[in-house]
Amino acid sequence: MAQILLTLGYPVLVYFALQAVSPRALGLGILALFALRLAFVAPRKLVAHARLAGPVAAAIVAASAVTLVWNDPRALLLSPVLVNVALLLSFALSFSARETLIEALALAQVGTLSLEERAYCRKVTGLWCAFFLANAAVTAELALYGTRESWALYSGLIAYALLGLLLAAEFIYRHWRFRRYVGLPTDALLRRIFPEDPSP
């Protein structure tokens, strides 16, 4: 939980820390935190951690290392860009696999997918690719040419709000379109709003 909160709060942490310490000191501190975290991860859990948080961790570590060498805060400000690019590549490259990332997540949840649902999952994967691309572009613009305040506001608040809105909109639309309920806490409410199709 602490790792998730630290990742989500990274822009705010960087914004306030840069007002108190040099970019190099902050980069060193972030690298030390990652090293400390790795020291307490059991070897058998290391692979699972790498799969779940690999792109995010690699982006932040790379940005911190560059900052440590050149003492330039822009590398730290660009790390959310690297995270979005890494996620974009993960989603985009899944188009060449047997199923896209969204299809794999859906299959894990419901077991089987119709051809229409598979086609929908591929479109949603493309939608997330577009989101990560746009988010990376806006964050890069703010990191390079905007103020730190605007960068922190967008990266630490607005980007997460947009992500949440996209998740919620897709979730509601999917239930309206397919009327499939798999035991989620929201099923009772959504079943009232979008009754299941009685036809076979």
C-alpha positions, 0 to 999 in steps of 0.5 A: 500500500505504501508503494502505491501511495508513493507512486501516486503521490510522486508528482506532489513529492517531487514538487515540494522536495525540489523546493527544499533540496537539490535535484541531485539530492532528490534523485539520490534519495529516490534511488535509496528508497527503491534500493531499500524497498528491493532489500525487503522484497522476498526473492520469490515475490521479486518476479511478480513485483517486476511484472506488476510495477516494472514499467513504473519503477524503471521509469522513476529509477532511470529519471532519478539516475539521470538527475543524479548525474546531471543535477537537472530536475527535468529528468524527474519531471519527465518520469511520468512521461516515461511511465505513460510511454511504457504503458502505451508500449505494453498495450500496443504490443499486445495487439500482436499477441493472442489477445490484447491486455484488455482481452486477457483481463476480461477473460480472467474475470468472465472466463469466455468472451464472444466474438463481439466482446473480443472486438470490443476489448480490442477497441478499448485497448486502442482507446487506452493507447490513445489515452497514454499517448495524449497523457504523455504528450501533455505531461512532456509539454508541461515538464519542458515548457510549463511551470512546476506548479502546472506540472504538479497539478496536472500530473498529480491530480488532473491526469488521475481524474481523467484516468478515473473518468475513463475507467468509470465511463468504459465500465458503465458503457460496457454494462449497458452494452453487454449486460454481463454481471460477474459478482461485483459489488456494483452489480445490484445497482447496474442490474437495476439500471441495465436489466439483463437481456432475456433473449438467449 
